[in-house]
Amino acid sequence: MNSEYFSNDYQKTPFMLFFRVAVYAVLIIAAIYFLIPLVIMIFTSVKTMNDIRTGNLISFPRQFSLEAWKSAWDTACIGVTCNGIKGYFWNSVKITVPAVSISTIIGAANGYVFSKWKFYGSEVFFSILLLGCFIPFQIILLPMAKMLGMAGLAQTLPGLVLVHIVYGLAFTTLFFRNFYVTIPQELVKAARIDGAGFFRIFFKIMLPVSIPIFVVSIIWQTTQIWNDFLFGVVFSSGDTQPITVALNNLVNTSTGVKKYNVDMAAAIIAALPTMAVYIVAGKYFLRGLTAGSVKG
């Protein structure tokens, strides 16, 4: 009896069928458990306030309405303003796009240097840089606030962009350095023999094979920056606040009647960009993380 026949025959045993059914059952239950809050949020966001008051938490909307979504976007009162979360949403876009782009590009260059152009003390410098991955946000608040004040960037969007670039460099450098270490050093040596310099090797050899780790870095940085609350609430104010701070202010507002449908709609709008990033590129995330784990 060959191994292939034995394997197929073994998979048809009652025990293996039961085991497979049990695994799928557990996965389905876990998926339902984690999806229930999202379903409740969606249902609540398309209900009227009268429907919310008279119905139960997970009931289907008796009257479908998108007024809460329109209010959350355009007219919801956040603090003393009633312009909705639209402006704060675009603030987060203006912060996230440049911060992710710059930190990823610099991280790629750093990883290239630390892996292929080592210099005296490079390992020590890299180890010191890695400390940034383990430093809690709270530790850098005061020195960062002082630096932004001295640079004239306090309470501004460029200031928040700078904060996220600096804090994200340790992570992006680590990602790219570990990825580039697996690329054979002989390629770099051959290119140098042919006359290629630092930048030509980087752009012609390293970057073309870096798409998986670029996806990892972009997803990581986008999620961290878009969902950040602490830096946003400390280093911004008023019209320069990101979406997370505006959402907190909206949910905790004490003016007028509490509108749960508007709160849920605003929360879903705030979560849509990161959800979209994972839907579009999520399948490449794990592939990129493990791309540099095995050499050869």
C-alpha positions in Angstrom: 0.0 0.0 0.0 1.6 3.3 -1.1 1.7 6.4 1.2 -0.7 8.4 -1.0 -3.4 5.7 -0.8 -2.9 5.4 2.9 -3.2 9.2 3.4 -6.4 9.4 1.4 -7.9 6.4 3.1 -6.9 7.7 6.5 -8.6 11.0 5.8 -11.9 9.2 5.2 -12.0 7.6 8.7 -14.9 8.7 11.0 -12.5 10.2 13.4 -11.0 12.5 10.8 -14.4 13.5 9.5 -15.5 14.3 13.0 -12.3 16.3 13.7 -12.8 18.3 10.5 -16.4 19.1 11.3 -15.5 20.1 14.8 -12.7 22.5 13.5 -15.1 24.1 11.1 -17.8 24.4 13.7 -15.3 26.2 16.1 -14.2 28.5 13.4 -17.8 29.4 12.4 -18.7 30.1 16.1 -15.6 32.2 16.5 -16.4 34.2 13.3 -19.9 34.8 14.4 -18.7 35.9 17.9 -16.4 38.5 16.5 -18.8 39.7 13.8 -21.7 40.3 16.2 -20.4 43.8 17.3 -19.9 44.8 13.7 -23.4 43.6 12.7 -24.9 45.5 15.7 -23.0 48.7 14.6 -24.3 48.4 11.1 -27.8 47.7 12.1 -27.8 50.6 14.6 -26.3 53.1 12.1 -29.2 52.5 9.6 -32.0 52.7 12.3 -34.0 55.8 13.3 -33.8 56.8 17.0 -37.4 55.7 17.5 -36.5 52.3 16.1 -33.5 52.1 18.5 -35.7 53.1 21.5 -38.4 50.6 20.8 -36.5 47.7 19.3 -33.8 45.4 20.7 -30.1 45.6 20.1 -29.7 43.1 17.3 -33.1 43.4 15.6 -33.3 44.3 11.9 -34.1 47.9 11.1 -37.8 48.3 10.7 -37.2 51.5 8.8 -34.0 51.7 6.8 -32.4 55.2 6.9 -29.1 56.7 6.0 -29.8 60.0 7.8 -27.4 59.0 10.6 -24.6 58.5 8.1 -25.3 61.9 6.5 -25.4 63.6 9.9 -22.2 61.9 11.1 -20.4 63.1 7.9 -21.8 66.6 7.6 -23.7 67.9 10.6 -22.9 66.0 13.8 -21.8 68.3 16.6 -18.2 67.7 17.8 -17.4 70.0 20.7 -18.5 73.5 19.7 -18.6 72.8 15.9 -21.4 71.0 14.0 -19.6 70.2 10.8 -19.5 66.4 11.3 -16.4 64.3 11.0 -15.7 65.1 7.4 -12.9 67.6 8.1 -11.3 65.4 10.7 -11.4 62.4 8.3 -9.5 64.4 5.7 -7.1 65.5 8.5 -6.3 61.8 9.0 -5.8 61.3 5.3 -3.4 64.3 5.2 -1.4 62.8 8.1 -1.4 59.1 7.1 -0.5 59.4 3.4 2.7 61.4 3.8 3.7 59.7 7.1 3.4 56.2 5.6 5.1 57.1 2.4 8.1 58.9 4.0 8.6 56.4 6.8 8.4 53.5 4.4 10.9 55.0 1.9 13.4 56.0 4.6 12.9 52.6 6.3 13.8 50.9 3.0 16.9 52.9 2.6 17.9 52.2 6.2 17.3 48.5 5.8 19.4 48.5 2.7 22.3 50.3 4.4 22.2 48.1 7.5 22.1 44.9 5.5 24.3 45.5 2.5 26.5 48.5 3.3 27.6 47.8 6.8 29.9 50.4 8.5 31.9 50.5 11.7 29.4 50.4 14.6 26.4 49.6 12.3 25.2 46.7 14.5 25.3 48.8 17.6 23.5 51.7 15.9 20.9 49.3 14.5 20.4 47.8 18.0 19.9 51.3 19.5 17.4 52.2 16.7 15.4 49.0 17.5 14.8 50.4 21.0 12.2 52.6 19.3 10.1 49.5 18.7 9.8 49.0 22.5 9.5 52.5 23.8 5.9 53.3 25.0 4.2 56.3 23.5 3.9 58.0 26.8 7.6 58.3 27.3 8.2 60.5 24.3 5.3 62.9 24.8 7.1 65.6 26.7 10.4 65.7 24.6 8.4 65.5 21.4 6.1 68.3 22.5 9.2 70.4 23.3 10.8 69.6 19.9 7.6 70.5 18.0 7.4 73.8 19.9 10.9 74.7 19.1 10.3 73.8 15.4 7.1 75.8 15.3 5.1 72.7 14.4 3.0 72.4 17.6 -0.7 71.7 17.1 -0.3 71.4 13.3 -0.8 68.6 10.8 2.9 68.7 9.6 3.9 68.3 13.3 1.7 65.1 13.6 3.2 63.8 10.3 6.7 64.3 11.7 5.8 62.5 15.0 4.5 59.4 13.1 7.5 59.4 10.7 10.0 59.4 13.6 8.1 56.8 15.7 7.6 54.5 12.7 11.2 54.5 11.4 12.3 51.8 13.9 9.6 49.4 12.6 10.0 50.1 8.9 13.8 49.8 9.2 13.5 46.5 11.0 11.1 45.1 8.4 13.3 46.1 5.4 16.6 45.1 7.1 15.4 41.6 7.9 14.1 41.2 4.4 17.2 42.5 2.6 19.5 40.2 4.7 18.0 37.2 2.8 19.0 38.7 -0.6 22.4 37.1 -1.6 25.3 39.5 -1.0 26.8 38.2 -4.3 24.3 40.2 -6.2 25.5 43.4 -4.6 29.1 42.5 -5.1 28.6 41.6 -8.8 26.8 44.9 -9.3 29.6 46.8 -7.6 32.1 45.1 -9.8 30.1 46.2 -12.9 30.3 49.8 -11.7 27.0 50.2 -10.0 26.9 52.6 -7.1 24.9 52.9 -3.9 21.7 54.3 -5.5 21.8 52.3 -8.6 22.0 49.0 -6.7 19.2 50.2 -4.4 16.8 51.2 -7.3 17.7 48.5 -9.8 18.3 45.4 -7.6 16.7 45.9 -4.1 13.5 47.8 -4.8 12.2 45.5 -7.6 12.2 42.5 -5.2 10.8 44.5 -2.2 7.1 44.6 -3.1 6.1 42.1 -0.4 7.8 44.0 2.4 6.5 47.3 1.1 3.0 45.9 1.5 3.8 44.8 5.1 5.2 48.2 5.9 2.3 50.1 4.4 -0.3 48.1 6.1 1.5 48.3 9.5 2.1 52.0 9.3 -1.4 52.8 7.9 -3.1 50.9 10.7 -0.9 52.4 13.4 -1.2 56.0 12.2 -4.9 56.0 11.3 -5.9 54.4 14.6 -3.6 56.5 16.7 -5.4 58.4 19.5 -2.7 59.5 22.0 -0.5 61.5 19.6 -3.6 63.0 18.0 -5.1 64.2 21.3 -1.7 65.5 22.6 -0.2 67.1 19.6 -3.3 68.6 17.9 -6.2 70.8 18.7 -9.4 72.1 17.1 -9.5 71.8 13.4 -6.2 69.9 13.2 -7.4 66.8 15.2 -7.5 63.4 13.4 -10.6 61.3 13.0 -9.9 59.2 16.2 -10.0 62.3 18.4 -13.1 63.7 16.7 -14.8 60.3 17.1 -14.1 60.3 20.8 -15.4 63.9 21.2 -18.5 63.0 19.2 -19.3 59.9 21.3 -18.7 61.7 24.6 -20.5 64.9 23.7 -23.1 66.0 26.3 -25.1 68.4 24.1 -28.6 67.5 23.1 -30.1 64.1 22.8 -27.7 61.2 22.5 -27.9 59.8 19.0 -26.5 56.3 19.0 -27.1 55.8 15.3 -24.9 58.8 14.5 -22.2 57.5 16.8 -22.2 54.1 15.1 -22.2 55.6 11.6 -19.2 57.8 12.6 -17.3 54.8 14.0 -17.8 52.7 10.9 -16.7 55.6 8.7 -13.6 56.0 10.8 -12.8 52.3 10.4 -13.5 52.0 6.7 -10.0 53.0 5.4 -8.1 50.4 7.5 -10.7 47.8 6.6 -10.2 48.7 2.9 -6.4 48.4 3.2 -6.7 44.9 4.8 -9.3 43.8 2.2 -7.2 44.9 -0.7 -3.7 43.9 0.6 -4.3 41.7 3.6 -3.5 38.4 1.8 0.0 39.9 1.1 0.6 40.8 4.7 1.6 37.4 6.1 3.4 36.5 2.9 5.5 39.6 3.2 6.2 39.0 6.9 7.4 35.5 6.2 9.2 36.3 2.9 12.5 37.0 4.7 12.2 34.2 7.3 13.8 31.5 5.1 17.0 32.2 3.2 17.5 30.8 -0.2 
